[in-house]
Amino acid sequence: MTTVAANTVEIETTQLQSPVLRPHSRTWLPWALLGLWIVLFVYGERSIPYAGPSEWGLIGASSPAYALSILLVIVTFTIAVRQRNFRASVAATMAMVVVLQLPRAIATDMPMYSWTYKHLGVVDYVQHMHALAKGIDVYNGWPGLFGLTAWFSDVTGVSPMDIAHWWIPCFHLIFVSLIYVVARAWGLDPLKAVTAAYVAASLNWVQQDYFSPQAVALLLAAGILALIPSLRNGDRAGWLVIVLFAAITISHPLTPYWLLVIIGGLVVTRRIRPWWILIPLIAIALAQVIYNSDQVSHYSFFSGDFLANTQTNLSRWHFQPVLGQKLVSIGNKVQAISFWSATAISLLYMWRKKQPMWALAVVTFGGMFILGGVDYGGESIFRVYLYCLMGCSVVLAPMIVALLQASMKVYLGALGVLIVWTSLAVMGNTGSWYANVMPKSQVETSRIVLSQAELPAYLTIVAPTWPERSTWRYVDYARFNSGFDAPMILTSSLVGRHFDTDADYATFIEALESRTTASTYLVMTDQMQVYCWYFGILPWDALPNLKARLYQDKQHWEPFYDGGGISVFVHRVNTTASKSSEADEPAGSGGGPSSPTDSAPAGGSTEPESNPPDSPAPGAGPVAPEPPATPQAAAPTAAIGPPSASDGIGAGATFSTGSQR
């Protein structure tokens, strides 16, 4: 550990000495293992699109070769570090990024995660309208990523969908590179710096790496953390910090306050200068909050309820997920707590040795203060881990290198810890793979429904998950009702229902009949069945039971679309009956949302470029045969356990052979 001083301002950098080892004769070994890794990875990755959903996620459903390829990367990296082979260590770090992240682009047809498409819808709106829909949602209040993507897409011709599809592997390549830069800026030598990058690459299970403002903010924040050591020398780096902070502030609501905690703590304790840097940073953050006061007014800041803010959505909604998901959740907690504890012990060791460690401690654990503020929709605890990841990696890297270069017994112990940590992180990262994959048919149908549905209308999904708000037209529906696409079972307190009784269905219809202002398009998919089963939102038989009842209830519903594992039903409401004086006016007149024609930009079209063969025209009659006479006959009986083809997810459904290609 060394201390760099300038103008009486100190900031610590990390340098732990490793024992001097004899030169290694088998320097070819890491490269040979990487050659074997390529074979295992290619073979294992080919199995991903053809595997069915499993409660054990990607590791449980794909070929064992895929899991072995991850294990091989861990072993390769530790051998490379033990041999002081910098190039092999870099190659192993890149291999970890490839093995964990590349399948999200090459083993799927479309970007993963349903919430990705909300972001693409904002980009689409900016491209069509060349403006923001201020006040519609939080995304239009923090438009940094969306405006930049719209501009980049218009200039280069690369579609936002393709950008989002390849975003995850590209993000991680940039992220680990920036971690290396951060580690070097804080005084680590090249081998220790690449170790920090490897730790961040292998232990990032938070899944905030998709096309999102959080991902962009994290990359920009890494740039600020790399500049912090330079702030001891003068003001020039401070101006660059202000520019990066402004870019973060217009892109993401939470990240600026994490950085303010870090920079404020270092300024107050005189670890960095100039002190006045806090003034423009606070002013920028406050200006953005004031500008978006309509969006943030319903949040409770500085609640001080630390324990409540550690809860996730699963615990708040009292979901009962499958065993695999429960174990993943426990594993993530164990990994995070042990990771934080190891970092704290390393910092304590530095303190006992009278080595400067305050700045590193502030950078590493500054994110913990978030838990004293807002709960951030049940995601605060995940953001805390994400924000701590960079600092923890830098603090632990010297210790990891020293252990891997120690005696064989110590090396094997360190290797075991890394294998356990990585295994738990990998399960957290890939356990929900088949719940979060988005088949192409669903994305296309989502765009068709937005294009062909009435306006105004409720475009409601029965349950998560669905690529809602995927086009610019979502704004027209959101102007009518901000919750036009909220999941029906969550808004109606129907979590955990089987829909095998008249009482369950009656509760569902009560929620429907409260919607007297517009028709409802109800979306149900096989993907929702997997998602709800995995996270314990609904039993496995719930959605098939409900679908059968919807077909039978001709009083309330008519089929709009059925095919490819997707069903759309319409409950029509004649809003003109009570507004006879407005019978000749467009659907969106009178101060409401505009009609589809009125809302289309110049040169735009309200029709999709192409429709699936099963897509009917608006108002068309049933497009699928009648279901069995009883709900039970249409539903699989398995309540838990990995779904199989006999459970209704076989050929022709969401997870049919090759459907993700």
C-alpha positions as CSV (number, residue, x, y, z in Angstrom):
1,M,0.0,0.0,0.0
2,T,1.4,3.4,-1.0
3,T,0.4,6.9,-0.2
4,V,0.7,9.6,-2.8
5,A,0.8,13.2,-1.5
6,A,0.4,16.5,-3.3
7,N,-0.3,19.9,-1.7
8,T,-0.9,18.2,1.6
9,V,-3.8,16.2,0.2
10,E,-3.5,12.4,0.5
11,I,-5.3,9.7,-1.3
12,E,-4.4,6.1,-0.9
13,T,-3.5,3.6,-3.6
14,T,-3.2,-0.1,-3.3
15,Q,0.0,-2.1,-3.6
16,L,0.4,-5.4,-1.8
17,Q,3.6,-7.2,-2.4
18,S,3.4,-10.8,-3.6
19,P,6.0,-13.4,-2.8
20,V,8.8,-13.9,-5.3
21,L,8.2,-17.2,-7.1
22,R,10.5,-19.2,-9.4
23,P,9.8,-18.9,-13.1
24,H,7.2,-21.3,-14.3
25,S,8.1,-23.8,-17.1
26,R,4.6,-24.6,-18.2
27,T,3.6,-21.2,-19.5
28,W,1.8,-23.0,-22.4
29,L,-0.8,-24.4,-20.0
30,P,-3.2,-21.5,-19.8
31,W,-3.3,-21.2,-23.6
32,A,-3.9,-24.9,-23.9
33,L,-6.8,-24.7,-21.5
34,L,-8.2,-21.7,-23.4
35,G,-8.1,-23.8,-26.6
36,L,-10.1,-26.5,-24.8
37,W,-12.5,-23.8,-23.5
38,I,-13.3,-22.7,-27.0
39,V,-14.4,-26.2,-27.9
40,L,-16.6,-26.6,-24.8
41,F,-18.1,-23.2,-25.1
42,V,-19.1,-23.6,-28.8
43,Y,-20.6,-27.0,-28.2
44,G,-22.4,-25.9,-25.0
45,E,-23.7,-22.7,-26.5
46,R,-25.3,-24.5,-29.4
47,S,-27.5,-26.4,-26.9
48,I,-29.0,-23.2,-25.4
49,P,-31.7,-22.4,-27.9
50,Y,-33.0,-26.0,-28.0
51,A,-33.3,-26.5,-24.3
52,G,-36.6,-26.2,-22.5
53,P,-37.2,-24.1,-19.4
54,S,-35.9,-25.4,-16.1
55,E,-36.1,-24.1,-12.6
56,W,-32.3,-24.4,-12.5
57,G,-32.0,-21.9,-15.4
58,L,-29.4,-22.0,-18.2
59,I,-27.0,-24.3,-16.3
60,G,-29.7,-26.9,-15.6
61,A,-31.2,-26.8,-19.2
62,S,-28.1,-26.5,-21.5
63,S,-25.4,-29.0,-22.2
64,P,-23.0,-29.8,-19.3
65,A,-20.3,-28.6,-21.7
66,Y,-21.4,-25.0,-21.1
67,A,-21.0,-25.3,-17.3
68,L,-17.6,-27.0,-17.8
69,S,-16.5,-24.1,-20.0
70,I,-17.2,-21.6,-17.2
71,L,-15.3,-23.8,-14.7
72,L,-12.4,-24.0,-17.2
73,V,-12.1,-20.2,-17.4
74,I,-11.8,-19.9,-13.6
75,V,-9.0,-22.5,-13.5
76,T,-7.3,-20.9,-16.5
77,F,-7.3,-17.5,-14.9
78,T,-6.0,-18.6,-11.5
79,I,-3.1,-20.5,-13.2
80,A,-2.3,-17.5,-15.4
81,V,-2.1,-15.3,-12.3
82,R,0.0,-17.9,-10.4
83,Q,2.4,-17.9,-13.3
84,R,2.4,-14.0,-13.5
85,N,1.2,-14.4,-17.1
86,F,-0.4,-11.1,-17.8
87,R,-1.5,-11.8,-21.4
88,A,-3.1,-15.1,-20.4
89,S,-4.8,-13.4,-17.5
90,V,-6.3,-10.8,-19.9
91,A,-7.4,-13.6,-22.3
92,A,-9.1,-15.5,-19.5
93,T,-10.9,-12.3,-18.3
94,M,-12.2,-11.7,-21.9
95,A,-13.2,-15.4,-22.0
96,M,-15.2,-15.0,-18.9
97,V,-17.1,-12.1,-20.5
98,V,-17.7,-14.2,-23.6
99,V,-18.9,-17.3,-21.9
100,L,-21.3,-15.5,-19.6
101,Q,-22.6,-12.7,-21.9
102,L,-22.2,-13.6,-25.5
103,P,-25.0,-16.2,-25.5
104,R,-27.5,-13.4,-24.7
105,A,-26.8,-12.1,-28.2
106,I,-26.1,-15.2,-30.3
107,A,-28.4,-17.7,-28.7
108,T,-31.5,-15.5,-28.9
109,D,-33.5,-13.8,-31.6
110,M,-34.4,-10.6,-29.7
111,P,-33.1,-8.6,-26.8
112,M,-33.8,-10.3,-23.4
113,Y,-36.0,-8.9,-20.6
114,S,-39.5,-7.5,-21.2
115,W,-38.5,-4.1,-19.7
116,T,-35.9,-3.6,-22.4
117,Y,-38.8,-2.8,-24.8
118,K,-40.0,0.1,-22.7
119,H,-36.7,1.7,-23.4
120,L,-36.9,0.9,-27.1
121,G,-40.4,2.4,-27.2
122,V,-38.9,5.8,-25.9
123,V,-36.2,5.7,-28.6
124,D,-38.8,4.9,-31.2
125,Y,-40.9,7.9,-30.0
126,V,-37.9,10.3,-30.2
127,Q,-37.1,9.1,-33.7
128,H,-40.7,9.6,-34.9
129,M,-41.6,12.8,-33.1
130,H,-38.1,14.4,-32.7
131,A,-39.2,15.3,-29.2
132,L,-39.8,13.9,-25.7
133,A,-43.1,12.9,-24.2
134,K,-42.5,15.0,-21.1
135,G,-44.6,13.9,-18.1
136,I,-45.6,10.5,-19.6
137,D,-43.2,8.4,-17.7
138,V,-39.9,8.5,-15.9
139,Y,-37.9,7.5,-19.0
140,N,-38.8,10.7,-20.8
141,G,-37.6,12.7,-17.8
142,W,-34.1,11.1,-17.9
143,P,-33.6,10.7,-21.7
144,G,-29.8,10.6,-22.0
145,L,-29.6,7.1,-23.4
146,F,-32.7,7.3,-25.5
147,G,-31.8,10.6,-27.2
148,L,-28.3,9.4,-27.9
149,T,-29.5,6.0,-29.3
150,A,-32.1,7.7,-31.5
151,W,-29.4,10.0,-32.9
152,F,-26.8,7.2,-33.4
153,S,-29.4,5.0,-35.1
154,D,-30.5,7.8,-37.5
155,V,-26.9,8.7,-38.3
156,T,-25.6,5.1,-38.8
157,G,-28.7,3.2,-39.9
158,V,-28.2,0.6,-37.2
159,S,-31.6,-0.2,-35.7
160,P,-32.2,0.4,-32.0
161,M,-33.4,-3.3,-31.8
162,D,-30.0,-4.5,-33.0
163,I,-28.2,-2.1,-30.6
164,A,-30.2,-3.5,-27.7
165,H,-29.7,-7.1,-28.8
166,W,-25.9,-6.8,-28.7
167,W,-25.8,-4.3,-25.8
168,I,-25.1,-6.8,-23.0
169,P,-21.8,-8.4,-24.3
170,C,-20.6,-5.0,-25.5
171,F,-21.4,-3.4,-22.2
172,H,-19.4,-6.0,-20.3
173,L,-16.4,-5.7,-22.6
174,I,-16.3,-1.9,-21.9
175,F,-17.1,-2.4,-18.2
176,V,-14.2,-4.7,-17.5
177,S,-11.9,-2.5,-19.5
178,L,-12.9,0.5,-17.4
179,I,-12.4,-1.5,-14.2
180,Y,-8.9,-2.1,-15.3
181,V,-8.5,1.6,-15.8
182,V,-10.0,2.3,-12.4
183,A,-7.7,-0.2,-10.7
184,R,-4.6,1.3,-12.4
185,A,-5.7,4.8,-11.4
186,W,-5.8,3.6,-7.8
187,G,-2.3,2.3,-7.9
188,L,-2.6,-1.4,-8.8
189,D,0.0,-2.9,-11.0
190,P,-1.2,-4.5,-14.3
191,L,-1.6,-8.0,-13.1
192,K,-3.6,-6.9,-10.0
193,A,-5.6,-4.5,-12.2
194,V,-6.7,-7.3,-14.6
195,T,-7.6,-9.4,-11.5
196,A,-9.9,-6.6,-10.4
197,A,-11.5,-6.6,-13.9
198,Y,-11.8,-10.4,-13.8
199,V,-13.6,-10.3,-10.4
200,A,-16.0,-7.7,-11.7
201,A,-16.7,-9.7,-14.8
202,S,-17.3,-13.0,-13.0
203,L,-19.3,-11.8,-10.0
204,N,-21.7,-9.3,-11.6
205,W,-25.1,-11.1,-11.3
206,V,-27.4,-8.1,-10.8
207,Q,-28.6,-8.1,-14.5
208,Q,-28.6,-4.4,-14.8
209,D,-26.4,-4.7,-17.9
210,Y,-29.1,-4.7,-20.6
211,F,-30.0,-1.7,-22.8
212,S,-30.8,0.7,-19.9
213,P,-29.9,4.0,-18.3
214,Q,-28.4,2.2,-15.4
215,A,-25.9,0.5,-17.6
216,V,-24.8,3.8,-19.2
217,A,-24.6,5.5,-15.8
218,L,-22.4,2.7,-14.5
219,L,-19.9,3.1,-17.3
220,L,-19.8,6.9,-16.9
221,A,-19.5,6.4,-13.1
222,A,-16.4,4.1,-13.7
223,G,-14.9,7.0,-15.5
224,I,-15.5,9.3,-12.5
225,L,-14.0,6.7,-10.1
226,A,-10.9,6.6,-12.3
227,L,-10.5,10.4,-12.2
228,I,-10.9,10.7,-8.4
229,P,-7.2,10.0,-7.6
230,S,-6.3,12.8,-10.1
231,L,-8.4,15.3,-8.1
232,R,-5.6,15.6,-5.5
233,N,-3.4,17.4,-8.1
234,G,-5.6,20.3,-9.3
235,D,-8.8,21.4,-11.0
236,R,-8.6,20.1,-14.5
237,A,-9.8,16.6,-13.7
238,G,-12.6,18.2,-11.7
239,W,-14.1,19.8,-14.9
240,L,-14.2,16.4,-16.6
241,V,-15.9,14.9,-13.5
242,I,-18.5,17.6,-13.8
243,V,-19.2,16.8,-17.4
244,L,-19.5,13.1,-16.7
245,F,-21.7,13.7,-13.7
246,A,-24.0,15.9,-15.9
247,A,-24.3,13.1,-18.4
248,I,-25.2,10.6,-15.7
249,T,-27.7,13.0,-14.1
250,I,-29.8,13.3,-17.3
251,S,-29.6,9.6,-17.9
252,H,-30.4,7.9,-14.5
253,P,-32.2,9.0,-11.4
254,L,-30.2,7.1,-8.7
255,T,-26.6,6.9,-9.7
256,P,-25.8,10.6,-9.2
257,Y,-26.6,10.4,-5.5
258,W,-24.3,7.4,-5.0
259,L,-21.5,9.5,-6.6
260,L,-22.4,12.5,-4.5
261,V,-22.1,10.4,-1.3
262,I,-18.6,9.3,-2.5
263,I,-17.3,12.6,-3.6
264,G,-18.9,14.4,-0.7
265,G,-17.3,12.0,1.8
266,L,-13.9,12.4,0.2
267,V,-14.1,16.2,0.1
268,V,-15.2,16.6,3.7
269,T,-12.4,14.4,4.9
270,R,-9.9,16.3,2.7
271,R,-8.9,13.3,0.6
272,I,-9.6,15.1,-2.7
273,R,-9.8,18.7,-3.9
274,P,-11.0,21.2,-5.0
275,W,-13.7,21.4,-2.3
276,W,-15.9,23.6,-4.6
277,I,-16.6,20.7,-6.9
278,L,-19.5,19.7,-4.8
279,I,-21.3,23.0,-5.6
280,P,-21.9,22.3,-9.4
281,L,-22.6,18.6,-8.8
282,I,-25.3,19.3,-6.2
283,A,-26.7,22.1,-8.4
284,I,-26.9,19.7,-11.4
285,A,-28.6,17.0,-9.4
286,L,-31.2,19.4,-7.9
287,A,-31.9,21.0,-11.2
288,Q,-32.8,17.6,-12.7
289,V,-35.0,16.7,-9.7
290,I,-36.9,20.0,-10.0
291,Y,-37.3,19.5,-13.7
292,N,-38.9,16.1,-13.1
293,S,-40.8,17.0,-9.9
294,D,-44.0,15.5,-11.4
295,Q,-42.3,12.2,-11.7
296,V,-40.5,12.1,-8.3
297,S,-43.1,13.7,-6.1
298,H,-44.7,10.3,-5.2
299,Y,-41.3,8.8,-4.0
300,S,-40.4,9.0,-0.3
301,F,-36.8,10.2,0.0
302,F,-34.6,9.5,3.0
303,S,-37.1,7.1,4.5
304,G,-34.5,5.8,7.0
305,D,-36.1,2.4,6.9
306,F,-33.0,0.4,6.2
307,L,-34.5,-3.0,6.6
308,A,-37.6,-2.3,4.5
309,N,-35.4,-1.0,1.7
310,T,-33.4,-4.3,1.6
311,Q,-36.6,-6.2,0.6
312,T,-37.1,-7.2,-3.0
313,N,-40.3,-7.4,-4.9
314,L,-40.5,-11.1,-4.4
315,S,-40.7,-10.8,-0.6
316,R,-43.0,-7.8,-0.7
317,W,-45.6,-9.5,-2.9
318,H,-45.2,-12.7,-1.0
319,F,-44.5,-14.7,-4.1
320,Q,-43.7,-18.4,-3.7
321,P,-41.1,-19.2,-6.3
322,V,-39.9,-22.6,-7.3
323,L,-37.1,-24.3,-5.4
324,G,-34.4,-23.4,-8.0
325,Q,-35.2,-19.7,-7.7
326,K,-35.3,-19.9,-3.9
327,L,-31.8,-21.4,-3.9
328,V,-30.6,-18.8,-6.4
329,S,-31.8,-16.1,-4.1
330,I,-30.1,-17.6,-1.0
331,G,-27.0,-18.1,-3.0
332,N,-26.9,-14.5,-4.1
333,K,-27.3,-13.3,-0.5
334,V,-24.5,-15.7,0.7
335,Q,-22.2,-14.5,-2.1
336,A,-22.9,-10.8,-1.6
337,I,-22.4,-11.0,2.2
338,S,-19.2,-13.0,2.0
339,F,-17.9,-10.7,-0.8
340,W,-18.6,-7.6,1.3
341,S,-17.1,-9.3,4.4
342,A,-13.9,-10.2,2.6
343,T,-13.6,-6.6,1.4
344,A,-14.2,-5.3,4.9
345,I,-11.6,-7.6,6.4
346,S,-9.1,-6.5,3.7
347,L,-9.8,-2.8,4.6
348,L,-9.5,-3.6,8.3
349,Y,-6.2,-5.3,7.7
350,M,-4.9,-2.2,5.9
351,W,-6.1,-0.1,8.9
352,R,-4.3,-2.3,11.4
353,K,-1.1,-2.0,9.4
354,K,-1.6,1.8,9.5
355,Q,-2.0,1.9,5.7
356,P,-4.3,4.7,4.3
357,M,-7.7,3.1,3.5
358,W,-10.4,5.7,4.0
359,A,-10.8,6.7,0.4
360,L,-11.1,3.1,-0.8
361,A,-13.6,2.4,2.0
362,V,-15.8,5.4,0.9
363,V,-15.7,4.4,-2.8
364,T,-16.4,0.8,-1.9
365,F,-19.2,1.1,0.6
366,G,-20.7,4.5,-0.3
367,G,-23.5,2.7,-2.1
368,M,-24.8,1.4,1.3
369,F,-26.2,4.8,2.0
370,I,-28.9,4.2,-0.7
371,L,-30.7,1.9,1.7
372,G,-31.4,4.8,4.0
373,G,-33.2,6.6,1.2
374,V,-35.8,5.3,-1.3
375,D,-36.5,1.6,-1.9
376,Y,-36.3,2.2,-5.7
377,G,-39.2,-0.2,-6.5
378,G,-37.7,-3.0,-4.5
379,E,-34.3,-2.8,-6.3
380,S,-32.2,-0.9,-3.8
381,I,-30.4,-3.9,-2.5
382,F,-29.4,-4.9,-6.0
383,R,-28.1,-1.4,-6.8
384,V,-26.1,-1.5,-3.6
385,Y,-24.3,-4.7,-4.8
386,L,-23.8,-3.2,-8.2
387,Y,-22.3,0.1,-6.8
388,C,-20.1,-1.8,-4.4
389,L,-18.7,-4.1,-7.1
390,M,-16.1,-1.8,-8.5
391,G,-14.6,-0.8,-5.2
392,C,-14.7,-4.4,-3.8
393,S,-12.9,-5.7,-6.9
394,V,-10.1,-3.1,-6.5
395,V,-9.7,-3.8,-2.8
396,L,-9.7,-7.6,-3.1
397,A,-7.5,-7.9,-6.2
398,P,-4.1,-7.6,-4.4
399,M,-5.2,-10.1,-1.8
400,I,-6.5,-12.6,-4.4
401,V,-3.2,-12.3,-6.4
402,A,-1.2,-12.9,-3.2
403,L,-3.2,-16.0,-2.3
404,L,-3.0,-17.4,-5.8
405,Q,0.8,-17.0,-5.9
406,A,1.3,-18.5,-2.4
407,S,1.8,-22.2,-1.6
408,M,-0.1,-24.8,-3.4
409,K,-2.4,-25.4,-0.5
410,V,-3.3,-21.7,-0.2
411,Y,-3.7,-21.6,-4.0
412,L,-6.2,-24.4,-4.0
413,G,-8.1,-22.8,-1.1
414,A,-8.3,-19.5,-3.1
415,L,-9.4,-21.3,-6.2
416,G,-12.1,-23.0,-4.3
417,V,-13.5,-19.7,-3.0
418,L,-13.5,-18.3,-6.5
419,I,-15.3,-21.3,-7.9
420,V,-18.0,-21.0,-5.2
421,W,-18.4,-17.3,-5.6
422,T,-18.5,-17.6,-9.4
423,S,-20.9,-20.5,-9.3
424,L,-23.4,-18.6,-7.1
425,A,-23.0,-15.5,-9.3
426,V,-23.5,-17.4,-12.5
427,M,-26.7,-19.0,-11.1
428,G,-28.0,-15.5,-10.2
429,N,-27.1,-14.3,-13.6
430,T,-28.6,-17.2,-15.6
431,G,-31.1,-18.8,-13.3
432,S,-34.0,-16.8,-14.8
433,W,-32.8,-17.1,-18.4
434,Y,-35.9,-19.0,-19.7
435,A,-38.2,-16.7,-17.7
436,N,-36.7,-13.6,-19.3
437,V,-36.0,-14.6,-22.9
438,M,-38.2,-12.8,-25.4
439,P,-39.2,-14.8,-28.4
440,K,-39.4,-12.9,-31.7
441,S,-43.1,-13.8,-32.1
442,Q,-44.0,-11.9,-29.0
443,V,-42.1,-8.8,-30.0
444,E,-43.8,-8.8,-33.4
445,T,-47.2,-9.4,-31.9
446,S,-46.7,-6.6,-29.3
447,R,-46.0,-4.1,-32.1
448,I,-49.1,-5.4,-34.0
449,V,-51.4,-5.0,-31.0
450,L,-50.1,-1.4,-30.4
451,S,-50.7,-0.7,-34.1
452,Q,-54.2,-2.3,-34.5
453,A,-55.9,-1.9,-31.2
454,E,-58.5,0.8,-30.6
455,L,-57.4,4.1,-29.2
456,P,-58.0,4.7,-26.3
457,A,-57.8,1.2,-24.9
458,Y,-56.3,-0.8,-22.2
459,L,-53.6,-3.1,-23.6
460,T,-53.4,-5.3,-20.5
461,I,-51.2,-8.3,-19.9
462,V,-52.6,-11.0,-17.6
463,A,-49.3,-11.3,-15.8
464,P,-45.6,-10.4,-16.3
465,T,-43.9,-10.8,-18.8
466,W,-44.5,-9.1,-22.2
467,P,-42.6,-6.6,-24.4
468,E,-45.0,-3.8,-23.6
469,R,-44.6,-0.2,-24.9
470,S,-42.3,-1.4,-27.7
471,T,-43.2,1.3,-30.2
472,W,-43.7,5.1,-30.2
473,R,-47.5,4.6,-30.1
474,Y,-47.5,3.6,-26.4
475,V,-47.4,7.3,-25.6
476,D,-51.0,7.8,-27.0
477,Y,-52.3,5.0,-24.7
478,A,-50.3,6.3,-21.7
479,R,-51.9,9.8,-22.2
480,F,-55.2,8.1,-21.9
481,N,-54.2,6.1,-18.8
482,S,-50.7,5.8,-17.4
483,G,-51.5,2.2,-16.2
484,F,-53.1,1.0,-19.5
485,D,-50.8,-2.0,-19.6
486,A,-50.4,-2.9,-15.9
487,P,-50.6,-6.7,-15.2
488,M,-54.2,-7.6,-14.4
489,I,-53.4,-10.1,-11.6
490,L,-51.2,-7.6,-9.8
491,T,-53.6,-4.7,-9.9
492,S,-56.5,-7.1,-8.9
493,S,-54.7,-8.9,-6.1
494,L,-55.0,-12.2,-7.9
495,V,-51.5,-13.5,-7.1
496,G,-51.4,-17.2,-6.4
497,R,-54.9,-18.0,-7.8
498,H,-55.4,-21.1,-9.9
499,F,-58.5,-19.8,-11.7
500,D,-60.1,-23.2,-11.3
501,T,-63.1,-21.9,-9.4
502,D,-65.9,-19.5,-10.3
503,A,-64.9,-17.2,-7.4
504,D,-61.4,-16.7,-8.8
505,Y,-62.8,-15.9,-12.2
506,A,-65.5,-13.6,-10.8
507,T,-62.8,-11.5,-9.0
508,F,-61.0,-11.2,-12.4
509,I,-64.2,-10.0,-14.1
510,E,-64.9,-7.5,-11.4
511,A,-61.6,-5.8,-12.1
512,L,-62.4,-5.8,-15.8
513,E,-65.9,-4.3,-15.4
514,S,-64.5,-1.3,-13.6
515,R,-63.0,-0.2,-16.9
516,T,-65.9,1.7,-18.4
517,T,-64.0,4.2,-20.4
518,A,-62.3,2.0,-23.0
519,S,-62.0,-1.5,-24.4
520,T,-59.5,-4.0,-23.0
521,Y,-57.1,-6.1,-25.0
522,L,-55.9,-8.9,-22.7
523,V,-52.7,-10.6,-23.6
524,M,-51.6,-14.1,-22.4
525,T,-48.6,-16.1,-23.5
526,D,-46.8,-19.3,-22.7
527,Q,-43.8,-17.1,-21.7
528,M,-46.0,-15.7,-18.9
529,Q,-46.7,-19.2,-17.7
530,V,-43.0,-19.9,-17.4
531,Y,-42.2,-16.5,-15.8
532,C,-45.0,-16.8,-13.2
533,W,-44.2,-20.4,-12.4
534,Y,-40.5,-19.6,-11.9
535,F,-41.1,-16.6,-9.6
536,G,-44.1,-18.0,-7.8
537,I,-46.6,-15.4,-9.1
538,L,-49.1,-18.0,-10.3
539,P,-49.3,-21.8,-10.2
540,W,-48.4,-23.6,-13.4
541,D,-52.0,-24.4,-14.2
542,A,-53.4,-20.9,-13.6
543,L,-53.1,-19.4,-17.1
544,P,-54.4,-22.4,-19.0
545,N,-57.4,-22.5,-16.7
546,L,-58.0,-18.8,-17.2
547,K,-57.6,-19.1,-21.0
548,A,-60.2,-21.8,-21.2
549,R,-62.7,-19.6,-19.2
550,L,-62.0,-16.6,-21.4
551,Y,-63.0,-18.7,-24.4
552,Q,-66.2,-19.9,-22.7
553,D,-67.2,-16.4,-21.5
554,K,-68.5,-15.1,-24.8
555,Q,-70.4,-12.4,-22.9
556,H,-67.2,-10.5,-22.0
557,W,-64.6,-11.7,-24.5
558,E,-63.9,-12.2,-28.1
559,P,-60.6,-13.6,-29.5
560,F,-58.4,-11.2,-31.3
561,Y,-55.3,-13.3,-31.9
562,D,-54.1,-16.8,-31.2
563,G,-51.0,-18.4,-32.4
564,G,-47.3,-19.1,-31.6
565,G,-48.0,-19.4,-27.8
566,I,-49.7,-16.0,-27.7
567,S,-53.4,-15.3,-27.1
568,V,-55.1,-11.9,-27.2
569,F,-58.7,-11.4,-26.2
570,V,-60.8,-8.2,-26.4
571,H,-63.5,-6.9,-24.0
572,R,-65.2,-4.2,-26.0
573,V,-66.7,-1.1,-24.4
574,N,-69.1,1.1,-26.3
575,T,-67.9,4.5,-25.0
576,T,-70.0,6.4,-27.5
577,A,-73.3,5.2,-26.1
578,S,-72.9,7.5,-23.1
579,K,-71.5,10.3,-25.3
580,S,-74.1,10.6,-28.1
581,S,-73.2,14.2,-28.6
582,E,-69.7,13.1,-29.5
583,A,-70.7,10.1,-31.6
584,D,-69.3,11.6,-34.8
585,E,-66.0,12.6,-33.3
586,P,-62.7,10.6,-33.4
587,A,-62.0,8.3,-30.5
588,G,-59.4,10.6,-29.1
589,S,-61.2,14.0,-29.5
590,G,-62.5,16.2,-26.7
591,G,-59.2,16.7,-25.0
592,G,-58.3,13.0,-24.8
593,P,-55.6,11.2,-26.6
594,S,-55.5,11.7,-30.3
595,S,-56.6,9.1,-32.8
596,P,-54.0,6.8,-34.5
597,T,-54.1,9.0,-37.6
598,D,-53.7,12.2,-35.8
599,S,-50.8,10.9,-33.7
600,A,-48.8,9.6,-36.7
601,P,-45.9,11.9,-37.6
602,A,-45.4,13.1,-41.1
603,G,-44.4,10.3,-43.3
604,G,-45.1,7.8,-40.6
605,S,-47.4,4.8,-40.6
606,T,-49.7,3.3,-38.0
607,E,-49.4,-0.2,-39.6
608,P,-46.5,-2.6,-39.0
609,E,-44.2,-3.5,-41.9
610,S,-45.4,-7.1,-41.9
611,N,-47.9,-9.2,-39.9
612,P,-47.5,-12.8,-38.9
613,P,-49.7,-15.2,-40.9
614,D,-52.1,-15.6,-37.9
615,S,-52.6,-11.9,-37.4
616,P,-56.3,-10.9,-38.0
617,A,-57.6,-7.5,-39.0
618,P,-58.9,-5.3,-36.2
619,G,-62.2,-6.6,-34.9
620,A,-61.8,-9.9,-36.5
621,G,-63.6,-12.9,-35.0
622,P,-62.0,-16.0,-33.4
623,V,-58.8,-17.2,-35.0
624,A,-58.4,-20.4,-33.1
625,P,-60.5,-23.5,-32.5
626,E,-62.6,-23.7,-29.4
627,P,-60.8,-25.0,-26.3
628,P,-61.9,-28.1,-24.4
629,A,-65.2,-27.9,-22.6
630,T,-63.7,-27.6,-19.1
631,P,-60.9,-25.4,-17.8
632,Q,-59.2,-28.4,-16.2
633,A,-58.9,-30.2,-19.5
634,A,-56.9,-27.3,-21.0
635,A,-54.4,-27.0,-18.1
636,P,-51.4,-29.1,-17.3
637,T,-51.4,-30.7,-13.9
638,A,-47.8,-30.2,-12.8
639,A,-47.6,-27.5,-10.1
640,I,-43.9,-27.5,-9.6
641,G,-40.9,-28.9,-11.4
642,P,-39.3,-28.2,-14.7
643,P,-41.8,-27.9,-17.5
644,S,-41.8,-30.4,-20.3
645,A,-43.3,-30.7,-23.8
646,S,-46.4,-32.3,-22.3
647,D,-46.9,-29.2,-20.2
648,G,-47.9,-27.2,-23.2
649,I,-44.5,-25.7,-24.0
650,G,-43.5,-28.2,-26.7
651,A,-43.5,-28.0,-30.4
652,G,-45.2,-24.9,-31.8
653,A,-45.1,-23.0,-28.5
654,T,-42.8,-20.4,-27.2
655,F,-39.9,-22.7,-26.6
656,S,-40.2,-24.9,-29.7
657,T,-37.0,-26.1,-31.3
658,G,-35.0,-23.2,-32.7
659,S,-37.6,-20.6,-31.7
660,Q,-35.0,-18.4,-30.1
661,R,-32.8,-18.3,-33.2
